[in-house]
Amino acid sequence: MKKLILFISLLSLLMLAACGSTNNNEHTNGNKDEMPSIVEVEIKLPEVVEPNEEVKLEAHVTQGEENVDDASEVKFEVWKQGQESDHEMVEASNDGSGIYSITTTFEEEGFYYVVAHTTARDMHVMPRVELTVGNPEPSEKEEHEEEGHSHDHETHEKTDHNDHHGHESSLDMTLKPTDAVKANQETTLSTEIKQEDAVLTDATVRFEIWHEDSEKHEFVDAKEVSDGVYEAKATMKETGLHYVQIHVEKDELHEHQQEELEVE
């Protein structure tokens, strides 16, 4: 009888130890799930690109070691160096295995920029790469770069707020919170957008918002409340420095500008 009682006691202890180990594993996995890996995008280009030849541009979207096949949006923005006002924006197709692509043709040789605007799993990523088409003269690139540096020096106060595209914006826009911004209180974000001193009406405007220490980005659609003035309501859940990127689209126009917002 004593041996039976001892056997049952040992069996009970073993079962409790196994349950404790399982709970610990579940707790550990749960903590890992609370901090997802950042979404990364690698732009893949052909080794050689010639004018007037159809080429495929690809973006490989991953999160950790996982391919991201459920991106909300992937668009390629392409423009030629020296033609910053002429941008082409093309929505990519989902090829599976984390690959999103477009097929395009470059009519002129030269130096180009390619940006993959990617929104996936509450994050927004915009990597940029350079692309050489044909065999342009190196002096052409140096000339445009010198012009760009000169212009940036003259207008550094404005360009400091531009996003990491690095190209000059054709728009004038400023973020204007209507009141002091406090955590966990709804606030109204407002921006007036002008193009060549004229207000820009009927545009699609979104505010992209994130805390400086957070990987999660929130997107809020804005409404045009008067000519060239766009507003949206948002609630910041944390105090401290936030970044607000203003996205503006109209016809072939697509511009961004990043602003800082201090939340009390």
C-alpha positions as CSV (number, residue, x, y, z in Angstrom):
1,M,0.0,0.0,0.0
2,K,2.8,2.4,0.9
3,K,4.6,1.6,-2.4
4,L,1.4,2.5,-4.3
5,I,1.0,5.8,-2.5
6,L,4.7,6.6,-3.2
7,F,4.3,5.8,-6.9
8,I,1.2,8.0,-7.2
9,S,3.0,10.9,-5.4
10,L,6.0,10.6,-7.8
11,L,3.7,10.5,-10.8
12,S,1.9,13.6,-9.6
13,L,5.2,15.5,-9.2
14,L,6.3,14.6,-12.7
15,M,3.0,15.8,-14.2
16,L,3.3,19.1,-12.3
17,A,6.8,19.6,-13.5
18,A,5.8,18.9,-17.1
19,C,2.9,21.4,-16.9
20,G,5.2,24.0,-15.4
21,S,7.6,23.6,-18.3
22,T,4.8,23.9,-20.8
23,N,3.5,27.1,-19.2
24,N,7.0,28.6,-19.2
25,N,7.4,27.9,-22.9
26,E,4.0,29.3,-23.7
27,H,4.9,32.5,-21.7
28,T,8.2,32.8,-23.4
29,N,6.6,32.4,-26.8
30,G,4.0,34.9,-25.9
31,N,6.6,37.5,-25.0
32,K,8.3,36.9,-28.4
33,D,5.0,37.5,-30.1
34,E,4.5,40.8,-28.4
35,M,7.6,42.2,-30.1
36,P,7.4,41.3,-33.8
37,S,10.4,41.7,-36.0
38,I,10.6,44.7,-38.3
39,V,9.5,44.3,-41.9
40,E,12.4,44.5,-44.3
41,V,12.4,45.1,-48.0
42,E,15.2,44.3,-50.5
43,I,14.9,45.8,-54.0
44,K,16.2,43.5,-56.7
45,L,17.3,44.9,-60.0
46,P,18.6,43.4,-63.2
47,E,22.4,43.5,-63.6
48,V,22.2,45.2,-66.9
49,V,19.4,47.6,-68.1
50,E,19.3,49.0,-71.6
51,P,17.0,51.8,-72.9
52,N,13.7,50.7,-74.5
53,E,14.1,47.1,-73.1
54,E,11.4,45.7,-70.8
55,V,12.8,44.9,-67.4
56,K,11.4,43.5,-64.1
57,L,11.9,45.3,-60.8
58,E,11.3,43.2,-57.6
59,A,10.9,43.9,-53.9
60,H,11.5,41.0,-51.5
61,V,9.5,41.6,-48.4
62,T,10.3,39.7,-45.2
63,Q,9.7,39.8,-41.4
64,G,12.4,37.9,-39.6
65,E,12.9,34.7,-41.6
66,E,9.4,34.7,-42.9
67,N,8.3,35.9,-46.4
68,V,5.5,38.4,-46.2
69,D,2.8,37.5,-48.7
70,D,0.1,39.7,-47.2
71,A,1.5,43.2,-47.7
72,S,-1.3,45.8,-47.8
73,E,0.5,47.8,-50.5
74,V,3.7,47.8,-52.5
75,K,4.3,50.5,-55.1
76,F,7.4,51.3,-57.0
77,E,8.3,55.0,-57.5
78,V,10.8,55.7,-60.3
79,W,12.4,58.9,-61.5
80,K,15.5,60.0,-63.4
81,Q,18.2,62.0,-61.8
82,G,17.7,65.6,-62.7
83,Q,14.0,65.1,-63.4
84,E,12.8,65.2,-59.8
85,S,9.4,66.7,-60.7
86,D,8.6,63.7,-63.0
87,H,7.9,60.7,-60.9
88,E,6.3,57.4,-62.0
89,M,4.3,55.4,-59.4
90,V,3.3,51.9,-60.2
91,E,1.5,49.3,-58.1
92,A,3.3,46.0,-57.8
93,S,1.8,42.6,-58.4
94,N,2.1,39.9,-55.7
95,D,4.2,37.0,-57.2
96,G,4.3,35.0,-54.0
97,S,7.2,33.9,-51.7
98,G,7.4,37.6,-50.5
99,I,8.2,38.9,-54.0
100,Y,6.3,41.9,-55.4
101,S,7.2,43.1,-58.9
102,I,6.5,45.5,-61.8
103,T,7.6,45.4,-65.4
104,T,8.7,48.6,-67.0
105,T,10.7,50.2,-69.7
106,F,13.2,53.1,-69.5
107,E,13.2,55.2,-72.6
108,E,16.4,57.1,-71.9
109,E,19.8,56.1,-70.6
110,G,20.9,57.8,-67.4
111,F,20.9,57.4,-63.6
112,Y,17.6,56.6,-62.0
113,Y,16.2,56.2,-58.4
114,V,13.8,53.4,-57.4
115,V,11.8,53.5,-54.2
116,A,9.7,50.5,-53.0
117,H,6.8,52.0,-50.9
118,T,5.8,49.1,-48.8
119,T,3.0,48.9,-46.2
120,A,2.8,45.5,-44.3
121,R,1.7,44.4,-40.9
122,D,1.3,47.9,-39.5
123,M,4.7,49.0,-40.7
124,H,5.8,51.3,-43.6
125,V,9.2,50.9,-45.3
126,M,10.6,52.9,-48.2
127,P,14.0,51.6,-49.3
128,R,15.7,53.4,-52.2
129,V,18.3,52.2,-54.6
130,E,20.1,53.7,-57.7
131,L,19.8,52.2,-61.1
132,T,22.0,52.9,-64.2
133,V,20.3,52.5,-67.6
134,G,22.6,52.2,-70.6
135,N,26.0,53.8,-70.4
136,P,25.5,57.5,-69.4
137,E,28.5,59.7,-68.9
138,P,29.7,59.8,-65.2
139,S,30.0,63.6,-65.5
140,E,26.2,63.7,-65.9
141,K,25.7,62.2,-62.4
142,E,28.4,64.4,-60.8
143,E,26.8,67.5,-62.3
144,H,23.3,66.7,-60.9
145,E,24.8,65.7,-57.5
146,E,26.6,69.1,-57.3
147,E,23.4,70.9,-58.1
148,G,21.6,69.0,-55.5
149,H,24.2,69.7,-52.8
150,S,24.1,73.4,-53.7
151,H,20.4,73.6,-53.5
152,D,20.3,71.7,-50.2
153,H,22.7,74.2,-48.7
154,E,20.6,77.1,-49.7
155,T,17.4,75.6,-48.4
156,H,18.5,73.5,-45.5
157,E,15.8,74.7,-43.2
158,K,13.1,73.3,-45.4
159,T,14.8,70.1,-46.6
160,D,15.7,69.0,-43.0
161,H,12.0,68.0,-42.8
162,N,11.9,66.0,-46.0
163,D,11.7,62.2,-45.9
164,H,14.6,60.0,-46.7
165,H,13.8,60.0,-50.4
166,G,16.5,62.7,-50.7
167,H,14.7,64.5,-53.6
168,E,13.4,68.0,-53.5
169,S,9.7,68.2,-52.8
170,S,7.6,70.3,-55.2
171,L,5.0,70.9,-52.4
172,D,5.0,73.3,-49.5
173,M,3.3,71.6,-46.5
174,T,3.4,72.2,-42.7
175,L,2.0,70.1,-39.9
176,K,-0.2,72.1,-37.6
177,P,-1.8,70.4,-34.5
178,T,-4.8,72.5,-33.6
179,D,-4.1,72.2,-29.8
180,A,-1.4,70.9,-27.5
181,V,-1.0,67.2,-28.1
182,K,-1.5,65.0,-25.0
183,A,-1.2,61.3,-24.6
184,N,-4.5,59.3,-24.8
185,Q,-6.4,62.4,-25.9
186,E,-7.8,62.8,-29.4
187,T,-6.2,65.6,-31.3
188,T,-6.7,67.1,-34.7
189,L,-3.7,67.2,-37.2
190,S,-3.9,69.8,-39.9
191,T,-1.8,70.6,-42.9
192,E,-2.1,73.2,-45.6
193,I,-0.6,72.1,-48.9
194,K,0.5,74.4,-51.7
195,Q,2.2,73.8,-55.0
196,E,4.0,76.8,-56.6
197,D,2.2,79.2,-54.2
198,A,-1.3,77.8,-55.2
199,V,-3.3,75.6,-52.8
200,L,-3.5,72.0,-53.8
201,T,-7.1,70.8,-53.8
202,D,-8.7,67.3,-54.2
203,A,-5.6,65.4,-53.2
204,T,-5.5,62.2,-51.2
205,V,-3.7,62.9,-48.0
206,R,-2.7,60.5,-45.2
207,F,-0.8,61.0,-42.0
208,E,1.7,58.2,-41.0
209,I,2.4,58.3,-37.3
210,W,4.9,56.5,-35.1
211,H,6.6,56.9,-31.7
212,E,10.4,57.3,-31.9
213,D,10.9,54.1,-30.0
214,S,8.2,52.1,-31.8
215,E,8.3,50.0,-35.0
216,K,4.5,50.2,-35.4
217,H,3.2,52.9,-37.8
218,E,-0.4,54.1,-37.8
219,F,-2.0,55.5,-40.9
220,V,-4.8,58.0,-40.7
221,D,-6.8,59.4,-43.7
222,A,-7.2,63.1,-43.8
223,K,-10.2,65.1,-45.2
224,E,-10.1,68.4,-47.1
225,V,-11.9,70.8,-44.8
226,S,-11.2,73.9,-47.0
227,D,-9.2,74.6,-50.1
228,G,-5.8,73.0,-49.6
229,V,-6.3,72.4,-45.9
230,Y,-6.5,68.7,-44.8
231,E,-7.3,67.4,-41.3
232,A,-7.5,64.1,-39.5
233,K,-8.1,63.1,-35.9
234,A,-5.6,60.8,-34.1
235,T,-4.8,59.7,-30.6
236,M,-1.2,59.2,-29.4
237,K,-1.0,56.6,-26.7
238,E,2.5,57.5,-25.4
239,T,4.3,60.7,-24.4
240,G,7.5,61.8,-26.0
241,L,8.7,62.4,-29.5
242,H,6.5,61.2,-32.4
243,Y,7.1,61.4,-36.2
244,V,4.4,62.3,-38.6
245,Q,4.9,61.8,-42.3
246,I,2.5,63.5,-44.6
247,H,1.7,61.5,-47.7
248,V,0.2,63.4,-50.6
249,E,-1.1,61.9,-53.8
250,K,-2.9,63.5,-56.8
251,D,-2.8,62.1,-60.4
252,E,0.9,61.4,-61.0
253,L,2.0,63.5,-58.0
254,H,3.3,61.6,-54.9
255,E,5.2,63.5,-52.3
256,H,6.1,62.9,-48.6
257,Q,7.3,65.2,-45.8
258,Q,8.3,64.1,-42.3
259,E,7.6,66.3,-39.3
260,E,8.2,66.0,-35.5
261,L,5.5,66.1,-32.9
262,E,6.0,66.2,-29.1
263,V,3.3,64.6,-27.1
264,E,2.9,65.6,-23.4
